[in-house]
């Protein structure tokens, strides 16, 4: 699925710190915890809680955030639609990675079981 260069640029320049509070609000509204959110982020990126906090304080862009991440080998198993895009069809790697994160947070908020979210056998 093609995204526009402007869309990709906007996502690349967005900071993780600006989106993180929205993730927290979304999952807590639905009865999930910040600890579960961190588990999902850690699974996808390899960042522990301390590293996540450093990246928030540094106000890194999503471009830098994912450049420093070690994407989980099963990240490619993340499928479905988020923000009007089918994540497995997004052609721009960074945009796809950000949408992977969005999709995982969405699944957490929707009450999916953690083993399904983390794509464990």
C-alpha positions as CSV (number, residue, x, y, z in Angstrom):
1,X,0.0,0.0,0.0
2,X,1.4,3.3,-1.0
3,X,1.6,6.2,1.4
4,X,2.4,9.7,0.3
5,X,5.9,11.1,0.9
6,X,4.3,13.9,3.0
7,X,2.6,11.3,5.2
8,X,5.8,9.3,5.7
9,X,7.8,12.5,6.5
10,X,5.2,13.6,9.0
11,X,5.4,10.2,10.8
12,X,9.2,10.2,10.7
13,X,9.4,13.7,12.4
14,X,6.8,12.9,15.0
15,X,8.3,12.3,18.5
16,X,7.7,9.2,20.5
17,X,7.3,11.5,23.5
18,X,4.3,13.3,21.9
19,X,2.5,10.0,21.1
20,X,3.3,8.0,24.2
21,X,0.8,9.8,26.5
22,X,-1.9,9.0,24.0
23,X,-1.0,5.3,24.1
24,X,-1.2,5.4,27.9
25,X,-4.6,7.1,27.9
26,X,-5.9,4.7,25.3
27,X,-5.0,1.5,27.2
28,X,-5.9,2.8,30.6
29,X,-9.3,3.9,29.5
30,X,-9.9,0.3,28.4
31,X,-8.7,-1.2,31.8
32,X,-5.2,-2.2,30.7
33,X,-2.1,-1.1,32.5
34,X,1.0,0.9,31.7
35,X,3.0,-2.2,32.5
36,X,1.2,-4.1,29.8
37,X,1.8,-1.2,27.4
38,X,5.5,-1.3,28.2
39,X,5.5,-5.1,27.6
40,X,4.1,-4.6,24.2
41,X,6.6,-1.8,23.3
42,X,9.5,-3.9,24.6
43,X,8.4,-6.9,22.6
44,X,8.3,-4.9,19.4
45,X,11.4,-2.7,19.9
46,X,13.7,-4.4,22.4
47,X,13.7,-1.3,24.6
48,X,13.5,-1.8,28.3
49,X,11.5,0.6,30.5
50,X,14.6,2.7,31.4
51,X,15.6,3.1,27.7
52,X,12.0,4.0,26.8
53,X,12.1,6.8,29.4
54,X,15.4,8.1,28.1
55,X,14.0,8.2,24.6
56,X,10.9,10.1,25.9
57,X,13.1,12.6,27.7
58,X,15.3,13.1,24.7
59,X,12.2,13.6,22.6
60,X,13.5,11.4,19.8
61,X,11.6,11.3,16.5
62,X,10.0,8.0,15.4
63,X,12.8,7.9,12.7
64,X,15.5,7.8,15.5
65,X,13.3,5.7,17.8
66,X,13.0,2.9,15.3
67,X,16.6,3.3,14.0
68,X,17.7,2.4,17.6
69,X,15.2,-0.4,18.0
70,X,15.8,-4.1,17.4
71,X,12.5,-5.1,15.8
72,X,11.2,-8.5,17.1
73,X,11.6,-11.2,14.5
74,X,7.8,-11.9,14.6
75,X,6.9,-8.3,13.9
76,X,6.1,-9.3,10.3
77,X,3.2,-11.4,11.7
78,X,1.4,-8.2,12.7
79,X,-1.6,-7.9,10.3
80,X,-4.7,-5.8,10.0
81,X,-5.9,-2.3,9.5
82,X,-4.9,0.7,11.5
83,X,-5.6,4.3,10.7
84,X,-7.0,3.2,7.4
85,X,-3.9,1.3,6.3
86,X,-3.4,-2.4,6.1
87,X,-0.1,-2.7,8.0
88,X,1.3,-5.7,6.1
89,X,0.9,-3.7,2.8
90,X,2.7,-0.5,3.8
91,X,5.7,-0.1,1.6
92,X,7.7,2.5,3.6
93,X,9.6,0.5,6.4
94,X,9.5,3.3,9.0
95,X,5.8,4.0,8.4
96,X,5.1,0.3,8.7
97,X,7.0,0.0,12.0
98,X,5.1,3.0,13.5
99,X,1.8,1.4,12.4
100,X,3.0,-1.9,13.9
101,X,3.3,-0.1,17.2
102,X,-0.1,1.5,16.7
103,X,-1.7,-1.8,15.9
104,X,-0.3,-3.5,19.0
105,X,-1.5,-0.7,21.2
106,X,-4.9,-0.9,19.6
107,X,-5.1,-4.7,20.2
108,X,-4.1,-4.1,23.8
109,X,-6.8,-1.5,24.3
110,X,-9.4,-3.8,22.6
111,X,-8.7,-6.5,25.3
112,X,-6.9,-9.0,23.2
113,X,-4.9,-11.6,25.2
114,X,-1.2,-10.8,25.6
115,X,0.0,-14.0,24.0
116,X,-2.0,-13.1,20.9
117,X,-0.7,-9.5,20.8
118,X,2.9,-10.7,21.2
119,X,2.5,-13.3,18.4
120,X,3.6,-16.2,20.6
121,X,3.0,-19.8,19.5
